[in-house]
Amino acid sequence: MRILVTGARGTVGRPLCEALADSHDVFRLDLQHETGTPPDYMRIDVGEFRQVDRAVTWARPDLVYHAAAEFGRINGNDFYEQLWKSNLVGTRNLLDLQKRNRFRLVFFSSSEVYGDYDGEMDEDVMETRPIQQLNDYAISKWASELQIKNEIRDHKVGIFTVRLFNTFGPWEYPNRYRSVIARWIYEAARSGELVVHRGPYRRTSLFSGDAVRVLARIPERWKPDTCPIVNIANPESMAIEEMAETVIRVVGKGTILRREVPLATTRQKKVSVHRMQKLLGPLEYTPFEEGIKKTYAWMREAGVAE
């Protein structure tokens, strides 16, 4: 199968390309230039239709994994122009090209679409309950899902939507806009402070290698004429303070700084993975501490943590 991956240099996109390349012809797209002239790589901005059209013509894909996006709440607030262009226009560009080229599409959504919902987050909850998305990033992902819902209804295209929950691992370069785990490891390595919300806050975390194993099964397990929405997650949650303590234990330094919770923060995320297990098979999860060890080892090797 010919597979095109957008966001191919990302935390999930990079190892996903490697996993898919064992069985498929993989073509990679990202916003950055890559050293040399790799025959399987093209630099594009997904928000620019001409560039996406050229890439689809070049790769002639049977399947597209659309992982490219501007990520995160703070990033979406500070760089909302890029957020809306990449996340909404970028998805729209691929949807328009899908009608012409008839490839199947895997869309990367986010657990952020569940917004202020505090119950078990199963994939159908938005169909029965009013939910408020709590930041621009969340709104952009939900709006993309609504675009997709209309395309499936009106044009009978094949789209598989995955909602990733707090995925962490190698290839995430830490900065203030990235995931909390990447930032914590970086701060701990500098003997810095790990900011933790006061109160009984809990999160579920998924090591990127685990996410990739299940995502790579989609080409073989996706049944024709279905358009599923599937949570990709570890169902086990941890207290946020316990997560921070684990990072400090692995790194061997760092301290916890407790702060009041900001507005627009859910207390806990309880996730259902029954549909993932049914459609994509069982998943053996990397223990959280082991995932932190692997991520810290990569950061040290990459020179971004001591």
ChimeraX attribute file (.defattr): number of C-alpha atoms within 10 A of each C-alpha:
attribute: neighborCount
match mode: 1-to-1
recipient: residues
	/A:1	12
	/A:2	16
	/A:3	23
	/A:4	27
	/A:5	26
	/A:6	26
	/A:7	26
	/A:8	27
	/A:9	22
	/A:10	18
	/A:11	19
	/A:12	24
	/A:13	24
	/A:14	18
	/A:15	21
	/A:16	24
	/A:17	25
	/A:18	14
	/A:19	18
	/A:20	20
	/A:21	15
	/A:22	9
	/A:23	11
	/A:24	13
	/A:25	15
	/A:26	23
	/A:27	24
	/A:28	24
	/A:29	25
	/A:30	22
	/A:31	15
	/A:32	13
	/A:33	12
	/A:34	12
	/A:35	6
	/A:36	6
	/A:37	9
	/A:38	9
	/A:39	8
	/A:40	13
	/A:41	19
	/A:42	22
	/A:43	18
	/A:44	21
	/A:45	19
	/A:46	29
	/A:47	23
	/A:48	14
	/A:49	18
	/A:50	12
	/A:51	16
	/A:52	21
	/A:53	15
	/A:54	13
	/A:55	21
	/A:56	18
	/A:57	12
	/A:58	12
	/A:59	19
	/A:60	16
	/A:61	22
	/A:62	15
	/A:63	21
	/A:64	24
	/A:65	25
	/A:66	23
	/A:67	24
	/A:68	25
	/A:69	26
	/A:70	20
	/A:71	18
	/A:72	19
	/A:73	19
	/A:74	15
	/A:75	17
	/A:76	21
	/A:77	13
	/A:78	11
	/A:79	11
	/A:80	16
	/A:81	10
	/A:82	16
	/A:83	23
	/A:84	20
	/A:85	19
	/A:86	22
	/A:87	24
	/A:88	22
	/A:89	18
	/A:90	22
	/A:91	25
	/A:92	20
	/A:93	19
	/A:94	23
	/A:95	21
	/A:96	14
	/A:97	17
	/A:98	21
	/A:99	15
	/A:100	9
	/A:101	15
	/A:102	15
	/A:103	23
	/A:104	21
	/A:105	24
	/A:106	23
	/A:107	23
	/A:108	19
	/A:109	26
	/A:110	23
	/A:111	21
	/A:112	25
	/A:113	23
	/A:114	24
	/A:115	19
	/A:116	18
	/A:117	20
	/A:118	13
	/A:119	12
	/A:120	13
	/A:121	17
	/A:122	17
	/A:123	21
	/A:124	10
	/A:125	14
	/A:126	14
	/A:127	8
	/A:128	7
	/A:129	9
	/A:130	10
	/A:131	15
	/A:132	15
	/A:133	19
	/A:134	18
	/A:135	18
	/A:136	19
	/A:137	26
	/A:138	23
	/A:139	20
	/A:140	25
	/A:141	26
	/A:142	21
	/A:143	16
	/A:144	21
	/A:145	20
	/A:146	12
	/A:147	15
	/A:148	22
	/A:149	14
	/A:150	12
	/A:151	19
	/A:152	16
	/A:153	9
	/A:154	9
	/A:155	10
	/A:156	13
	/A:157	21
	/A:158	23
	/A:159	26
	/A:160	19
	/A:161	21
	/A:162	22
	/A:163	20
	/A:164	19
	/A:165	23
	/A:166	20
	/A:167	21
	/A:168	25
	/A:169	24
	/A:170	23
	/A:171	19
	/A:172	19
	/A:173	18
	/A:174	19
	/A:175	11
	/A:176	11
	/A:177	17
	/A:178	17
	/A:179	19
	/A:180	18
	/A:181	22
	/A:182	24
	/A:183	18
	/A:184	25
	/A:185	30
	/A:186	26
	/A:187	22
	/A:188	24
	/A:189	22
	/A:190	14
	/A:191	16
	/A:192	16
	/A:193	18
	/A:194	23
	/A:195	19
	/A:196	20
	/A:197	16
	/A:198	13
	/A:199	14
	/A:200	10
	/A:201	18
	/A:202	19
	/A:203	20
	/A:204	21
	/A:205	23
	/A:206	24
	/A:207	25
	/A:208	22
	/A:209	21
	/A:210	21
	/A:211	22
	/A:212	20
	/A:213	17
	/A:214	20
	/A:215	20
	/A:216	19
	/A:217	15
	/A:218	15
	/A:219	17
	/A:220	8
	/A:221	11
	/A:222	16
	/A:223	12
	/A:224	8
	/A:225	10
	/A:226	13
	/A:227	20
	/A:228	18
	/A:229	20
	/A:230	24
	/A:231	25
	/A:232	30
	/A:233	26
	/A:234	27
	/A:235	18
	/A:236	15
	/A:237	18
	/A:238	15
	/A:239	15
	/A:240	20
	/A:241	20
	/A:242	12
	/A:243	22
	/A:244	21
	/A:245	16
	/A:246	18
	/A:247	27
	/A:248	23
	/A:249	15
	/A:250	16
	/A:251	23
	/A:252	11
	/A:253	16
	/A:254	22
	/A:255	17
	/A:256	16
	/A:257	13
	/A:258	14
	/A:259	11
	/A:260	10
	/A:261	14
	/A:262	8
	/A:263	7
	/A:264	13
	/A:265	13
	/A:266	18
	/A:267	16
	/A:268	20
	/A:269	25
	/A:270	19
	/A:271	22
	/A:272	18
	/A:273	18
	/A:274	16
	/A:275	16
	/A:276	21
	/A:277	15
	/A:278	10
	/A:279	16
	/A:280	21
	/A:281	12
	/A:282	12
	/A:283	14
	/A:284	9
	/A:285	16
	/A:286	16
	/A:287	12
	/A:288	20
	/A:289	14
	/A:290	13
	/A:291	21
	/A:292	26
	/A:293	18
	/A:294	13
	/A:295	22
	/A:296	24
	/A:297	16
	/A:298	17
	/A:299	23
	/A:300	13
	/A:301	11
	/A:302	13
	/A:303	9
	/A:304	14
	/A:305	19
	/A:306	16
